[in-house]
Amino acid sequence: MTAEAHLTYQYQIEGYLPTSAPTYIRRSADSEIYEGLKAGDFCYVMSSPQMGKSSLLVQTIRSLHAEGTACAAVDLRSISSPDISPQKWYAGIMYRIASSLHITNRFDALKWWNDRELLSPIQRLEIFIEKVLLKLFRQNLVIFLDEIDSILSLNFSATDFFALIRTCYEKRATHPEYRRLTFAVMGVASPSELMRDKNCNPFLIGRAIHLSRFQLHESLPLAKGLALKAFRPQKVLQEILAWTGGQPFLTQKLCYLVVEYGSFIGRNCEANEVEKLAKTRIIKNWEEWDEPQHLGTIHDRLLHNRYDPSRLLALYQQILQLSDPKNNEEAGGVAANYSPEQLELQRSGLVVKYQGKLIVSNLIYQSVFNQFWVEKELGNLAPYKQALTAWLASDREDKSLLLTGESLQSALDWAANKQLSQEHYWFLYPDRDLPSTPEVIATQVADTSTDSSILSLLSSEILSVSSHEQRLYDHIVSCVEKESPTKVIDRFRQLFIDGMGYPDREIEATLYSIISVKRLEQDFKYILHRCCYIPINRWQLHSQHKFAIAKLVALFKQTLPRFGMEFYIVKRLQDQIDLFIKSEEFVTLERLVKAVEQESEPHKQESNCALGELISRYPYLYGYSLLSKDSFEENQKTIKRLQTQRKRQFEKDLSQYLNYLVEPRNTEIGIVHPAANPTLLDDEELHLAVREFAGKIAGDRTYKESAQFFLRDARQTSSYGAFKVNLYEYLLSSIEPEYGGRQFNDRLYKHIKNTLPENDSVKLNNVLLSRTCHQLFNFLVVENPQHPSHYVFYDLVHNLGPSRTMGLLLKLVLLSRKAQPELEKRFAILFNHYEGKASGEILWFLKSLENLNVALVMNFGDTDLSLVKQNLLVT
């Protein structure tokens, strides 16, 4: 097949296929409906969504037209809505038939309809068929009614409509002209849903057309479009069908993905390449890739219809556990019957009948709608969900939330024959000795019928990257391991800045492949960010190589390409580089450079330098200022390691300097060598900070002791509402009356009162405590990067001073172990907000950063500062 021919071989994944489409696959249904309509039979095609019904309609009309049959097609979905009247609905059908047959230029359809307003709508439609259509058309006439299931949304009965179709067939005995008229309907609903009256049901005299799934022998034409992407295109098609089960839409889509996004598929690579595309482009994060919607249609049909979704899910769960779409010959499945739930699952397309049993239709469905998904959705539908959520929020401690009596029995009845996640069994059987969470998760993974490779996909980062990306990463890893930092930086220049002339032409082609895919434009900054972190992660481990980190990052801003800009692919690469250096990902790299380039004398501050230059001083900000969203685990480990080193160094330096401040007369400490002040506070400010964060502030208690006593009493309060009153008093002790009395105390009281009011009647638990601290940090410091307003925090620091304000925040941090990361995040938001400002212009914030550093060391550090605290606090 030539490249030109390949360009015309388009796989279509939206709408019906045109009559000349080379990707249209003829199935037995094509000949059955054609022969049935030629014989004058009423034909109906009822199947699950996106099985090719509309394309079948178009192809059948083409065949009938070729032999002189007139055809009209009416899409009932376009005129069927809950608020339409019978008058307008029937008029719509009449007009669309006339329009489809191109007779509106010689027949005023709307005038004709309105002139007969004394007749009922169904009578007018019947007269239109007999007196107009059968008079104007002397040849055979077929009326196709597509999307017939849309009539279920009408607010009136369509029984008369189906009765009219039945009447048209019955009139053949006395009115020969009716023998030229035939109907065909297509949709998703079953005949029993559409019509229940046996006396006038046209389906009882009709011919059912079964729309089968693609089989390999009949779908071979699809392989032609794969010829330029595969050494053995028919083998690729076979692997595609193994994943889709022959479902037409999914088969066309996976063929499309192979052509658009796949690498060239060599011999014996077919299974791996198709599997990779199915997982990364359809299954993982399926909501993102589900365009046009297919999986979402199944999802909504299961959870939002007239049947009890929990019964549907329970039945599907049984089928899922017994199905093996890879091997139909040995498939277990559930014995098929005609229960409403079984029929609905079949209509959704999620399951199919095979040898008298229901099995999951294909591997893609099985992987998306897997055991974990079923358990989650069943959990959302549980009638006791609200009670379960409240009980879990109490750390499973509040026994008053457990079900008893009839409510318990009702819940047990509902849970019967369903496999639920472990917390449901903890809740329903609280007295049983059930496994711990990790064991339960492992059991669920082992028990699910989902393919193990799919499960590894859900938990492994490496499968989220394409083969091209992974080849690029592997190459950079190899270079960093074998070559000097200078040589690696030169490689980065050749590959990413120059964009051409790279020594390894295969890697250059790999980069071009990544750049050439339009959908990767928004992702390229993440790819390049990870490429940078590969050498950074390794150079960070060796002090003699750390210099290279700054050179690598500077490369992107300070270096211009030497040649190649006349080539489109190189220009496209440079456009992506420009976007990268403007991204948050690049900003985090620049901050990392500043953090790594620690000054030889970190206690000294450059005169009025930008705040961002001081990032190395504050390791508690690293997790939020040096990492971008969705950072890879290896990046997180690098930053965590750097953060730990800096924290320990600061604790050591602070300990030495505080020892130095203590007079030598103290024999317990002894004479020490002079040391530099590791903070940007002067001695008086540092002394004040140590007294604030380690001294007896609340009466005869330190902040830590005060928090412990408060928590002890708080656990005894009758409700969360009562706890909030006590919390207000606890915080109020840190607010100077003169300042608080003006406005702040009232605002603090109102904020605490309005915090999580829906929980006021429940008992305090760890989750509520953590969420309360979270809400208070929003009020006292800053909410998020999108809303960086922090006037309350600014006002507190200017009125109470940095030390006392940090003391107020410390009181919250000491209440919950989850509060510290939240406070650090808030300070990172403010640091990022002010990093371009000269530090001298924002001394209030700089002093706050320094005080928080001291506060964290004094209360959470690993170095023993007990003697220092004791001696400083008495001086």
C-alpha positions in Angstrom: 0.0 0.0 0.0 1.4 3.4 -0.9 1.6 6.3 1.5 -0.9 8.2 -0.6 -3.4 5.4 -0.3 -2.8 5.2 3.4 -3.7 8.8 3.9 -7.2 8.1 2.5 -7.7 5.1 4.7 -9.2 6.8 7.7 -10.4 5.0 10.8 -13.5 6.9 11.9 -14.4 6.9 15.6 -17.2 9.4 15.6 -20.6 9.3 13.8 -21.6 6.9 11.1 -19.2 5.7 8.4 -19.8 7.2 4.9 -21.1 4.8 2.2 -17.7 4.7 0.5 -15.6 4.3 3.7 -13.0 1.5 3.2 -13.1 0.8 7.0 -16.8 -0.3 6.9 -17.0 -4.0 7.8 -19.8 -6.0 6.3 -21.4 -8.5 8.7 -24.2 -11.0 8.3 -26.6 -8.3 9.5 -26.0 -6.4 6.2 -27.4 -9.1 4.1 -30.1 -10.1 6.6 -31.6 -6.6 6.8 -31.3 -6.1 3.1 -33.0 -9.3 2.2 -35.6 -8.7 4.9 -36.6 -5.3 3.7 -36.6 -6.4 0.1 -39.1 -9.1 1.2 -41.2 -6.5 2.8 -40.6 -7.6 6.4 -40.7 -5.3 9.4 -37.1 -5.4 10.6 -35.6 -4.2 13.8 -32.0 -3.9 15.0 -31.7 -3.6 18.8 -28.1 -3.7 20.2 -25.9 -2.1 22.7 -24.5 1.5 22.0 -22.0 2.1 19.2 -22.3 -1.3 17.6 -22.6 0.3 14.1 -26.4 0.6 13.8 -26.3 4.0 12.1 -23.6 2.9 9.7 -25.6 -0.2 8.9 -28.6 2.1 8.1 -26.5 4.3 5.7 -25.1 1.2 3.9 -28.6 -0.4 3.6 -30.1 2.8 2.2 -27.3 2.9 -0.4 -28.0 -0.7 -1.4 -31.8 -0.2 -1.6 -31.4 3.1 -3.6 -29.3 1.2 -6.1 -32.2 -1.0 -7.1 -34.8 1.8 -7.1 -36.3 1.7 -3.6 -37.2 5.0 -2.0 -35.9 5.4 1.5 -36.7 7.9 4.3 -34.6 8.1 7.5 -35.9 9.7 10.7 -33.6 10.3 13.8 -36.2 10.2 16.6 -33.7 11.5 19.1 -33.8 14.9 17.4 -37.5 15.3 18.1 -38.1 13.3 21.3 -37.8 15.2 24.6 -39.8 15.1 27.8 -41.6 18.4 27.2 -42.7 17.9 23.6 -46.4 17.5 22.9 -47.9 14.6 20.9 -49.0 17.2 18.2 -45.4 18.4 17.7 -43.9 15.0 17.9 -46.0 13.4 15.2 -45.7 16.5 13.1 -41.9 16.2 13.4 -42.0 12.6 12.2 -44.2 13.6 9.2 -42.0 16.5 8.3 -38.7 14.6 8.5 -40.1 11.8 6.3 -41.2 14.3 3.7 -37.8 16.1 4.0 -35.8 12.9 3.7 -37.8 11.9 0.6 -37.2 15.4 -0.9 -40.8 16.2 -1.5 -41.1 19.4 0.5 -40.6 21.4 -2.7 -43.8 20.1 -4.2 -45.7 19.4 -1.0 -46.3 22.0 1.7 -46.0 19.6 4.7 -46.7 22.1 7.5 -49.7 23.6 5.8 -51.1 20.1 5.0 -50.7 19.1 8.7 -52.3 22.3 10.1 -55.2 22.1 7.7 -56.2 18.8 9.4 -56.1 20.0 13.0 -59.5 18.5 13.8 -57.9 15.1 13.4 -55.7 13.5 16.1 -52.0 13.5 15.4 -51.9 9.7 14.8 -54.8 10.0 12.3 -53.0 12.7 10.4 -49.8 10.6 10.2 -51.8 7.6 8.9 -53.6 9.7 6.2 -50.2 11.2 5.3 -48.8 7.8 4.6 -51.8 6.5 2.6 -52.9 9.6 0.7 -49.5 11.3 0.2 -46.6 8.9 0.3 -48.2 6.0 -1.4 -49.6 8.2 -4.0 -46.4 10.1 -4.8 -44.2 7.0 -4.7 -45.1 4.1 -7.0 -41.9 2.1 -6.2 -41.1 0.3 -3.0 -40.7 2.6 0.1 -38.8 1.9 3.3 -39.0 4.2 6.3 -36.1 3.9 8.8 -36.7 5.0 12.4 -33.3 5.4 14.1 -32.7 5.9 17.9 -36.1 4.3 18.6 -35.3 4.1 22.3 -35.6 7.9 22.6 -39.4 7.5 22.7 -38.9 6.3 26.3 -38.2 9.9 27.3 -41.6 11.1 26.0 -44.2 12.2 28.6 -47.0 10.4 26.7 -47.5 6.8 25.4 -46.2 5.9 22.0 -48.5 2.8 21.8 -50.5 4.4 19.0 -47.4 4.9 16.9 -46.4 1.3 17.1 -50.0 0.3 16.5 -49.9 2.4 13.3 -46.9 0.5 12.0 -48.6 -2.8 12.8 -51.8 -1.5 11.0 -49.7 -0.7 7.9 -48.7 -4.4 7.6 -52.2 -5.7 8.3 -53.7 -3.4 5.6 -51.7 -5.3 3.0 -54.5 -7.9 2.7 -57.1 -5.3 1.6 -55.0 -2.4 0.3 -52.3 -3.8 -2.1 -50.4 -0.4 -2.2 -49.3 -1.1 1.4 -47.3 -4.0 0.2 -44.8 -1.4 -1.2 -44.3 0.1 2.3 -41.9 -1.3 4.8 -40.5 -0.1 8.2 -37.2 -0.7 9.9 -36.4 0.5 13.5 -33.0 0.7 15.2 -32.0 1.4 18.8 -30.8 0.2 22.1 -34.1 -0.5 24.0 -35.6 -4.0 23.9 -39.0 -4.6 22.1 -40.6 -5.4 25.5 -39.6 -2.0 26.8 -41.0 -0.2 23.8 -44.3 -2.0 23.5 -46.3 -4.3 25.8 -49.7 -4.6 24.1 -49.5 -7.9 22.2 -52.5 -7.0 20.0 -50.8 -4.2 18.2 -47.1 -4.9 18.8 -45.3 -4.8 15.4 -42.3 -6.6 16.9 -44.3 -9.8 17.1 -44.6 -9.9 13.3 -41.1 -8.6 12.6 -37.7 -9.9 11.9 -35.0 -9.3 14.5 -31.6 -8.5 13.0 -28.6 -9.5 15.2 -25.7 -7.1 15.0 -22.7 -9.3 15.8 -19.2 -8.2 16.9 -16.4 -8.2 14.4 -14.8 -11.5 13.6 -11.2 -11.7 12.3 -12.2 -13.2 8.9 -14.7 -10.4 8.2 -12.7 -7.5 9.6 -9.5 -8.1 7.5 -10.2 -4.9 5.4 -9.2 -3.0 8.6 -5.7 -4.4 8.4 -5.0 -2.5 5.1 -4.8 0.8 7.0 -2.2 -0.7 9.4 0.2 -1.7 6.6 2.5 1.4 7.0 2.6 0.9 10.8 3.3 -2.8 11.1 5.3 -5.5 9.5 2.4 -7.9 9.9 -0.8 -5.8 9.9 -3.1 -8.8 10.1 -1.4 -10.0 13.3 -1.8 -6.5 14.7 -5.5 -6.6 13.9 -5.8 -10.0 15.6 -4.2 -8.5 18.8 -6.6 -5.5 18.6 -9.6 -7.8 18.4 -8.2 -9.7 21.4 -8.6 -6.5 23.4 -11.8 -5.2 22.0 -13.7 -8.5 21.6 -14.7 -7.3 18.2 -16.7 -4.3 19.6 -16.9 -2.1 16.5 -16.3 1.3 18.1 -13.4 0.1 20.2 -11.9 -1.8 17.3 -12.0 1.3 15.0 -10.5 3.4 17.9 -7.6 1.1 18.6 -6.8 0.9 14.9 -6.9 4.7 14.9 -4.5 4.8 17.9 -2.1 2.4 16.3 -1.9 4.6 13.2 -1.8 8.0 15.0 0.3 7.3 18.1 1.9 3.9 17.8 5.5 3.2 16.9 6.3 1.0 13.9 5.4 -2.6 15.0 8.0 -5.1 14.1 7.7 -8.9 13.9 6.7 -10.5 17.2 6.1 -7.1 18.8 2.4 -7.0 18.0 1.0 -8.1 21.3 3.1 -5.8 23.4 2.6 -2.7 21.3 -1.2 -3.1 21.1 -1.4 -3.8 24.8 0.6 -0.7 25.6 -1.7 1.5 23.5 -4.8 0.0 25.0 -3.6 0.6 28.5 -2.1 4.1 28.1 -4.6 5.6 25.6 -7.9 3.9 26.6 -7.8 2.2 30.0 -5.7 4.3 32.4 -7.4 7.6 33.2 -10.2 6.5 30.9 -12.3 9.6 31.6 -9.6 11.7 30.0 -9.3 9.6 26.9 -13.0 8.8 26.4 -13.6 11.0 23.4 -16.0 10.5 21.8 -17.8 9.1 24.8 -18.1 5.4 24.9 -17.0 4.1 28.3 -18.8 7.0 30.0 -22.1 5.9 28.3 -21.8 2.4 29.8 -20.9 4.0 33.2 -23.9 6.2 33.2 -26.2 3.5 31.9 -25.2 1.3 34.9 -25.6 4.0 37.5 -28.4 6.1 36.2 -31.4 4.2 34.9 -34.7 2.9 36.1 -33.2 -0.3 37.5 -31.6 -0.5 41.0 -27.9 0.2 40.2 -26.8 -1.8 43.2 -28.5 -4.9 41.8 -27.0 -4.3 38.4 -23.5 -3.9 40.0 -23.9 -7.0 42.2 -24.8 -9.1 39.2 -22.0 -7.6 37.1 -19.6 -8.4 40.0 -20.5 -12.0 39.8 -20.1 -12.1 36.1 -16.7 -10.3 36.3 -15.4 -12.8 38.8 -16.2 -15.7 36.6 -15.3 -14.2 33.2 -12.2 -14.7 31.1 -12.5 -12.7 27.9 -9.1 -13.9 26.9 -10.3 -17.5 26.6 -14.0 -17.8 25.7 -13.7 -21.5 25.2 -13.2 -22.0 29.0 -15.2 -19.0 30.1 -17.2 -19.5 33.2 -19.7 -16.7 33.4 -23.2 -16.7 34.9 -26.0 -18.7 33.5 -28.1 -16.5 31.2 -31.8 -16.0 31.9 -34.3 -13.3 31.0 -34.2 -11.3 34.3 -34.5 -7.5 33.8 -31.0 -7.0 35.3 -29.3 -9.4 32.9 -31.1 -7.9 29.9 -30.0 -4.4 31.0 -26.4 -5.5 31.3 -26.5 -6.9 27.8 -28.1 -3.8 26.4 -25.3 -1.7 28.0 -22.8 -3.8 26.0 -20.8 -4.6 29.1 -21.6 -8.3 29.0 -22.5 -10.7 26.2 -24.1 -14.1 26.0 -21.7 -16.9 25.1 -22.7 -20.5 25.1 -25.7 -19.9 27.4 -23.7 -17.8 29.9 -23.0 -14.1 30.4 -19.4 -13.0 30.3 -17.7 -9.6 30.3 -17.6 -8.4 26.6 -13.9 -7.7 26.3 -10.6 -7.0 28.1 -10.9 -3.3 27.9 -14.3 -3.3 29.7 -12.9 -5.8 32.2 -9.9 -3.5 32.9 -11.9 -0.3 33.2 -14.9 -1.6 35.1 -12.8 -3.9 37.3 -13.3 -5.2 40.8 -12.0 -2.0 42.4 -14.4 0.1 40.4 -17.3 -2.1 41.4 -16.5 -2.0 45.1 -16.1 1.8 45.0 -19.5 2.3 43.2 -21.2 -0.1 45.5 -19.8 1.7 48.5 -21.2 5.0 47.1 -24.6 3.3 46.8 -24.7 1.7 50.3 -27.8 2.9 52.2 -25.7 3.3 55.3 -22.9 5.3 53.6 -23.5 8.4 55.8 -23.2 6.5 59.0 -20.1 4.6 57.7 -18.4 7.8 56.7 -19.0 9.4 60.2 -17.7 6.2 61.9 -14.6 6.2 59.9 -14.0 9.9 60.6 -14.0 9.0 64.3 -11.1 6.6 63.6 -13.6 3.7 64.2 -13.9 4.8 67.9 -17.5 6.2 68.1 -19.6 3.1 68.7 -22.8 5.1 68.9 -22.6 5.4 65.1 -22.7 1.6 64.6 -26.0 0.2 63.3 -28.3 -1.9 65.5 -31.6 -3.7 65.3 -33.6 -3.3 62.1 -31.2 -0.8 60.5 -28.3 -3.3 60.9 -30.4 -6.2 59.5 -31.4 -4.0 56.5 -27.8 -3.2 55.9 -26.7 -6.8 56.1 -29.5 -7.8 53.7 -28.3 -5.2 51.2 -24.6 -6.2 51.6 -25.5 -9.9 51.0 -24.1 -11.4 47.8 -21.9 -8.3 47.2 -18.1 -8.1 47.6 -17.4 -4.8 49.3 -14.3 -3.0 50.4 -13.0 -3.9 53.8 -14.3 -0.9 55.8 -17.8 -2.0 55.1 -17.1 -5.3 56.9 -15.4 -3.5 59.8 -18.6 -1.4 60.1 -21.1 -4.2 59.7 -19.2 -6.7 61.8 -17.3 -4.6 64.4 -16.8 -7.5 66.8 -15.1 -9.7 64.4 -11.3 -10.0 64.1 -10.9 -8.8 60.5 -7.6 -8.4 58.7 -5.7 -5.1 58.8 -5.9 -2.7 55.8 -2.7 -3.8 54.0 -3.7 -7.4 54.1 -7.1 -6.6 52.8 -5.7 -4.6 49.9 -3.4 -7.4 49.0 -6.2 -9.9 49.1 -8.4 -7.7 46.9 -5.6 -7.5 44.4 -5.1 -11.2 44.4 -8.8 -12.0 44.2 -9.8 -9.6 41.4 -10.2 -11.1 38.0 -8.5 -8.1 36.4 -5.3 -9.0 34.6 -2.2 -8.5 36.8 -0.6 -6.3 34.2 -3.5 -3.9 34.4 -3.1 -3.8 38.2 0.6 -3.0 37.9 -0.4 -0.3 35.4 -2.5 1.4 38.1 0.2 1.4 40.6 3.4 1.9 38.6 4.6 5.3 37.4 6.8 3.8 34.7 3.9 2.6 32.6 2.5 6.1 32.4 5.2 7.1 29.9 5.4 6.1 26.2 8.1 3.9 24.7 9.6 7.0 23.1 9.8 8.8 26.5 11.2 5.8 28.2 13.9 5.4 25.5 14.9 9.0 26.0 15.0 8.6 29.8 17.1 5.4 29.6 19.6 7.1 27.3 20.1 10.1 29.7 20.5 7.7 32.6 23.2 5.8 30.7 25.0 9.0 29.8 25.0 10.3 33.4 26.4 7.0 34.7 29.2 6.9 32.1 30.1 10.6 31.4 31.3 13.7 33.3 28.7 16.4 34.1 30.3 18.7 31.6 29.9 16.1 28.8 26.2 15.5 29.9 25.5 19.3 29.8 27.0 19.4 26.3 24.6 16.6 25.3 21.7 18.5 26.6 22.7 21.5 24.5 23.0 19.4 21.4 19.8 17.5 21.9 17.4 20.1 23.3 18.9 23.5 22.4 20.5 22.9 19.0 17.9 20.3 18.1 19.9 18.6 15.5 23.3 17.0 14.9 23.1 14.8 18.0 25.7 12.0 17.9 23.1 9.3 18.5 20.7 9.7 15.6 18.3 7.1 17.0 17.8 9.3 20.1 17.4 12.4 18.0 14.7 10.6 16.0 13.1 9.6 19.3 12.9 13.2 20.4 11.4 14.2 17.0 8.8 11.5 17.5 7.8 13.0 20.8 7.7 16.5 19.5 5.7 15.6 16.4 2.7 14.3 18.3 0.4 17.2 18.8 -1.3 15.9 21.9 2.1 15.8 23.7 2.5 19.6 23.5 1.1 20.2 27.0 3.1 17.2 28.4 6.5 18.1 27.0 7.4 20.4 29.9 6.9 17.4 32.2 9.1 15.2 30.0 11.9 17.8 29.9 11.5 18.4 33.6 12.1 14.7 34.3 15.0 14.6 31.8 16.7 17.4 33.9 16.1 15.7 37.1 17.8 12.5 36.0 21.3 14.0 36.2 20.3 16.3 39.1 19.3 13.4 41.2 22.7 11.8 40.8 24.8 14.9 40.9 23.2 15.9 44.2 24.7 12.8 45.8 28.3 14.0 45.0 29.5 17.4 46.3 32.1 17.7 43.5 29.3 17.5 40.9 26.8 19.9 42.5 28.2 22.8 40.5 26.8 21.2 37.3 23.1 21.6 38.5 23.2 25.4 38.1 24.9 25.1 34.7 22.3 22.6 33.4 19.4 24.8 34.4 21.0 28.0 33.1 21.6 26.2 29.8 17.9 26.6 28.8 17.7 30.4 29.4 21.2 31.5 28.5 22.0 29.5 25.4 20.7 29.9 21.8 20.5 27.2 19.1 23.5 27.3 16.8 21.8 26.1 13.7 18.7 24.3 12.3 16.0 26.9 12.9 14.9 26.7 9.3 13.6 23.1 9.9 10.1 22.8 11.1 10.7 20.1 13.7 13.6 22.1 15.2 11.4 25.2 15.4 8.7 23.2 17.0 11.2 22.0 19.6 12.3 25.5 20.4 8.7 26.6 20.9 8.4 23.8 23.5 11.6 24.9 25.2 10.2 28.5 25.4 7.1 27.1 27.0 9.2 25.1 29.4 11.2 28.0 30.7 7.9 29.9 31.5 6.4 26.9 33.3 6.1 26.2 37.1 8.3 23.1 36.5 11.2 25.3 35.4 10.7 27.7 38.3 11.1 24.8 40.8 14.4 23.9 39.1 15.6 27.5 39.5 14.7 27.4 43.2 16.5 24.1 43.5 19.7 25.8 42.2 19.5 28.4 44.8 18.9 25.8 47.5 21.9 23.8 46.4 24.3 26.7 46.1 24.4 27.2 49.8 26.7 30.1 50.7 30.0 29.3 52.5 28.8 31.6 55.3 25.1 30.9 55.4 24.6 33.1 58.5 25.4 36.2 56.5 22.8 37.8 54.3 23.6 39.6 51.1 22.5 43.2 51.4 18.9 43.4 50.3 19.1 40.3 48.1 15.9 38.9 46.6 14.0 36.7 49.0 14.2 33.8 46.5 18.0 33.7 46.9 17.5 32.7 50.5 15.5 29.5 49.8 18.4 27.3 51.1 17.8 28.7 54.6 14.3 27.2 55.0 14.2 23.4 54.4 10.6 23.3 55.6 9.7 25.0 52.4 11.4 22.5 50.1 8.6 20.0 49.7 6.3 22.7 48.2 8.7 25.2 46.6 11.2 22.8 45.0 8.7 20.3 43.7 6.1 20.7 41.0 2.7 19.1 40.8 2.8 15.3 40.1 6.6 15.1 40.6 8.0 11.6 40.1 9.0 9.6 43.2 12.8 9.9 42.4 12.5 13.7 42.4 10.7 13.7 45.7 13.4 11.5 47.2 16.1 13.9 46.1 14.4 16.9 47.7 13.6 14.9 50.8 17.2 13.9 51.2 18.3 17.6 50.7 15.7 18.7 53.1 16.8 16.3 55.8 20.5 17.3 55.4 19.6 21.0 55.7 17.4 20.5 58.7 20.1 18.6 60.6 22.8 21.2 59.7 20.6 24.0 60.9 19.9 22.2 64.2 23.6 21.6 64.7 24.5 25.2 63.9 21.8 26.6 66.1 22.8 24.3 68.9 26.4 25.4 68.7 25.5 29.1 68.6 23.1 28.9 71.5 25.8 27.1 73.5 28.2 29.9 72.7 25.6 32.5 73.9 25.5 30.8 77.3 28.1 32.2 79.7 31.1 29.9 80.3 30.4 30.0 84.0 27.7 27.4 83.5 29.6 24.3 84.4 27.1 21.9 82.9 27.7 23.2 79.4 31.3 24.3 79.8 33.4 26.6 77.7 32.7 26.4 74.0 34.3 27.7 70.9 32.8 30.8 69.2 30.2 30.1 66.6 28.3 32.0 63.9 24.7 32.9 64.2 22.9 30.6 61.7 19.8 32.8 61.6 19.1 36.3 60.2 17.9 37.4 63.7 20.1 39.4 65.9 21.0 38.0 69.3 18.2 39.8 71.1 15.6 38.6 68.6 17.0 35.0 68.7 16.9 35.1 72.5 13.3 36.3 72.4 12.4 33.5 69.9 14.0 30.8 72.1 12.1 32.0 75.2 8.9 32.2 73.1 9.0 28.7 71.7 10.7 26.8 74.5 9.9 28.9 77.6 6.9 29.0 80.0 4.5 31.1 78.1 1.1 29.9 79.3 1.4 30.4 83.0 3.9 27.7 84.1 3.7 25.7 80.8 5.5 25.7 77.5 3.5 25.7 74.3 4.1 22.0 74.0 2.9 21.3 77.5 -0.1 23.6 77.0 -1.1 21.8 73.8 -0.9 18.4 75.6 -3.2 19.5 78.4 -5.6 21.1 76.0 -5.8 17.9 73.9 -6.4 15.8 77.0 -9.4 18.0 78.0 -10.6 18.3 74.4 -11.0 14.6 74.1 -13.5 14.7 77.0 -15.7 17.4 75.5 -19.2 16.3 74.6 -19.2 17.5 71.0 -17.2 19.2 68.3 -19.2 22.3 68.8 -18.1 22.5 72.5 -14.5 21.8 71.5 -14.6 24.9 69.2 -15.5 27.1 72.1 -12.6 25.8 74.1 -10.3 26.1 71.0 -11.2 29.8 70.8 -10.1 30.3 74.5 -6.9 28.3 73.9 -5.8 30.5 71.0 -7.0 33.7 72.7 -4.4 33.4 75.4 -1.7 34.2 72.7 -3.5 37.4 71.6 -2.7 40.6 73.3 -6.0 42.1 74.7 -5.4 45.5 73.2 -5.1 44.1 69.7 -7.7 41.3 70.0 -10.3 43.6 71.5 -10.3 45.9 68.4 -11.6 43.4 65.8 -9.5 40.3 65.6 -11.1 38.4 68.5 -14.6 38.7 67.0 -13.4 37.6 63.6 -11.5 34.7 65.1 -14.6 33.6 67.0 -16.8 33.8 64.0 -14.4 31.9 61.9 -14.1 29.1 64.4 -17.8 29.0 64.9 -18.5 28.6 61.2 -15.8 25.9 60.7 -17.4 22.6 59.7 -20.7 23.4 61.4 -22.3 20.2 60.1 -20.2 18.3 62.6 -21.1 20.4 65.7 -23.1 17.5 67.2 -20.6 14.7 66.7 -17.7 13.9 69.0 -14.2 15.3 68.2 -11.9 13.0 66.3 -8.5 13.2 64.7 -9.9 13.9 61.2 -12.0 16.8 62.5 -9.0 18.2 64.5 -6.8 18.1 61.4 -9.4 19.8 59.2 -10.0 22.5 61.8 -6.3 23.4 61.8 -6.4 23.4 58.0 -9.3 25.9 58.0 -7.6 28.1 60.6 -4.4 28.3 58.6 -6.6 29.5 55.7 -7.8 32.3 57.9 -4.6 33.1 59.8 -2.0 32.7 57.0 -3.1 32.2 53.4 -5.6 29.9 51.6 -4.0 28.8 48.4 -1.9 30.1 45.4 -5.0 31.1 43.5 -6.1 33.2 46.5 -2.9 34.6 48.0 -4.5 37.2 50.1 -2.9 37.3 53.6 -3.8 40.6 55.2 -4.8 38.8 58.5 -1.3 37.3 58.7 0.3 40.6 57.8 -1.7 42.4 60.5 -0.9 39.8 63.1 2.9 40.1 62.5 2.8 43.9 62.6 0.8 44.0 65.8 2.0 40.9 67.8 5.5 40.7 66.3 7.0 37.7 64.4 7.7 35.6 67.5 4.3 35.8 69.1 2.5 35.3 65.8 4.6 32.1 65.2 3.7 31.1 68.7 0.1 31.4 67.8 0.5 29.1 64.8 2.7 26.7 66.7 -0.2 26.2 69.2 -2.2 24.7 66.3 0.7 22.7 64.9 1.2 21.0 68.3 -2.5 19.8 68.3 -2.3 17.6 65.2 0.6 15.8 63.5 -1.0 16.6 60.1 -1.0 20.4 60.8 2.7 21.0 60.3 2.8 20.1 56.6 -0.2 22.3 56.1 1.5 25.3 57.8 4.7 24.7 55.8 2.6 24.7 52.6 1.1 28.0 53.5 4.5 29.6 54.1 5.7 28.1 50.8 2.8 29.9 49.1 3.8 33.2 50.6 7.5 32.5 49.8 6.8 31.9 46.2 4.6 35.0 46.1 7.3 37.2 47.5 10.5 35.5 46.1 11.2 38.3 43.6 11.0 41.0 46.2 14.1 42.5 47.9 14.3 41.0 51.4 14.8 44.4 52.9 11.3 45.4 51.6 9.6 42.5 53.4 11.5 42.3 56.7 8.3 41.4 58.5 8.0 38.2 56.4 11.7 37.4 56.5 11.6 37.6 60.4 8.6 35.3 60.3 10.4 32.7 58.2 13.4 32.8 60.6 11.2 32.6 63.7 9.3 29.6 62.3 12.6 27.9 61.6 13.6 28.3 65.2 10.1 27.2 66.4 10.2 24.0 64.4 13.7 23.1 65.7 12.8 23.8 69.3 9.7 21.6 69.2 10.3 19.0 66.5 14.1 18.8 66.0 16.2 15.8 66.7 19.1 17.6 68.4 19.0 17.6 72.2 18.6 21.3 73.2 17.5 20.8 76.7 20.6 22.3 78.4 20.6 25.2 76.0 16.9 25.9 76.6 17.4 25.7 80.3 20.4 28.1 80.4 19.1 30.6 78.0 15.7 30.8 79.6 17.2 31.8 83.0 19.5 34.5 81.6 
